Amino acid sequence: MVVSTEKIPTLSGEYLVFTAPAILLFMDGKEVFRQARFVSFDELERVLTSITC
């Protein structure tokens, strides 16, 4: 799901996201990945690969 914290500012406080861009990845209701401002797509790919295999 893609969410704009400008449109739904309460999510910013709920998930402690105070900078953009931010990527939060959840699996089974638990956060498994978080990066903000400078996102490492290599690390994101590694996490996605590890949870889908």
MISETI-546391 format. One record per atom (N, C-alpha, C, O): x, y, z. Coordinates in steps of 0.02 Angstrom, whole numbers, padded with zeros to 5 digits, always signed. Each point is the difference from the previous one (the first is absolute). Layout:
XYZ
...
//
This chain:
+00042-00057+00000
-00042+00057+00000
+00045+00062+00000
+00050+00002+00036
-00067+00046-00074
+00036+00063-00002
-00044+00052+00035
-00059+00008-00016
+00089+00027+00064
-00038+00049+00038
+00037+00066+00000
+00061+00002+00010
-00097+00052-00020
+00028+00067+00004
-00012+00027+00070
-00058+00006+00022
+00112+00010+00014
-00009+00026+00067
-00027+00072-00002
-00022+00026+00051
+00024+00005-00109
-00032+00066-00007
-00076-00008+00001
-00035+00043+00027
+00011-00097-00057
-00072-00011-00002
-00026-00031+00065
-00057+00013+00020
+00098-00055+00012
-00020-00032+00063
+00056+00012+00052
+00039-00046+00013
-00036+00105+00015
+00055+00017+00045
+00003-00040+00065
+00052-00004+00031
-00107-00026-00011
+00002-00040+00061
+00044-00062-00007
+00027-00024+00050
-00020-00001-00111
+00043-00058-00010
+00073+00017+00013
+00039-00043+00022
-00020+00104-00036
+00069+00021+00012
+00018-00009+00073
+00053-00028+00016
-00095+00050+00029
+00012-00008+00071
-00007-00072+00024
+00038-00022+00043
-00086-00013-00072
-00011-00069+00021
+00059-00045-00016
+00018-00044+00040
+00013+00055-00098
+00056-00042-00021
+00068+00035+00007
+00050-00026-00024
-00050+00085+00056
+00062+00038+00012
+00039+00013-00065
+00060-00011-00003
-00096+00035-00047
+00031+00018-00064
-00003+00075-00005
-00054+00029-00009
+00112+00004+00013
+00002+00072+00000
+00042+00028-00057
+00014+00060-00001
+00006-00102-00045
+00038+00022-00058
-00023-00039-00061
-00029-00054+00006
+00042+00081-00064
-00021-00034-00062
+00061-00004-00046
+00043+00044+00003
-00039-00094-00043
-00043-00058-00004
+00014-00049+00058
+00054+00001+00029
-00103-00041-00015
+00008-00052+00051
-00033-00064-00026
-00054+00002-00029
+00087-00057+00042
-00027-00066-00019
-00004-00042+00063
+00050-00011+00033
-00110-00011-00018
-00011-00047+00056
-00030-00062-00030
-00050+00003-00037
+00079-00060+00052
-00024-00064-00026
-00023-00043+00058
+00038-00011+00048
-00099-00013-00052
-00029-00041+00052
-00014-00070-00026
-00019-00008-00058
+00028-00041+00101
-00018-00069-00017
-00035-00030+00061
+00028+00001+00055
-00087-00026-00066
-00040-00029+00055
-00009+00050+00057
+00000-00019+00058
-00009+00083-00076
-00012+00051+00050
+00061+00026+00037
-00006+00041+00045
+00065-00066-00063
+00062+00022+00033
+00044+00036-00050
+00006-00020-00059
+00026+00072+00082
+00045+00038-00043
+00065-00039-00011
+00032-00021+00048
-00015+00010-00111
+00061-00038-00016
+00052+00042-00035
+00057-00021-00008
-00076+00081-00013
+00047+00044-00035
-00023+00072+00008
-00059+00015-00006
+00107+00030+00018
-00014+00071+00005
+00061+00039-00024
+00056-00011+00024
-00067+00056-00070
+00052+00046-00021
-00033+00065-00020
-00055+00001-00028
+00088+00053+00043
-00026+00066-00017
+00056+00043-00026
+00059-00010+00014
-00079+00060-00053
+00043+00049-00030
+00045-00030-00053
-00011+00011-00060
+00061-00050+00079
+00045-00033-00048
-00015-00075+00001
+00019-00035+00047
-00054+00011-00097
-00023-00069-00002
+00049-00042-00040
+00015+00016-00057
+00009-00070+00087
+00044-00047-00034
-00044-00053-00034
-00027-00044+00033
+00022+00049-00098
-00041-00047-00036
+00032-00070-00002
-00035-00049-00008
+00101+00046+00014
+00032-00066+00005
-00022-00036+00064
-00015-00059-00001
+00013+00096+00056
-00021-00030+00063
-00075-00017-00002
-00020-00052+00026
-00020+00095-00055
-00071-00014-00007
-00011-00063-00041
-00041-00042+00017
+00078+00035-00072
-00005-00060-00042
+00020-00062+00039
-00032-00053-00006
+00085+00058+00047
+00023-00057+00040
-00054-00021+00050
-00012-00060+00008
-00020+00108+00024
-00052-00016+00048
-00060-00031-00035
-00028-00049+00023
+00008+00078-00079
-00057-00028-00038
+00014-00071-00023
-00044-00043+00001
+00105+00031-00023
+00019-00067-00023
-00002-00049+00059
-00022-00057-00008
+00046+00078+00065
+00004-00046+00057
-00069-00017+00028
-00009-00055+00026
-00040+00100-00031
-00065-00016+00027
-00047-00034-00050
-00052-00026+00019
+00071+00027-00083
-00043-00032-00050
+00023-00070-00018
-00035-00037-00034
+00095+00018+00056
+00025-00067-00017
-00014-00050+00054
+00018-00059-00006
//
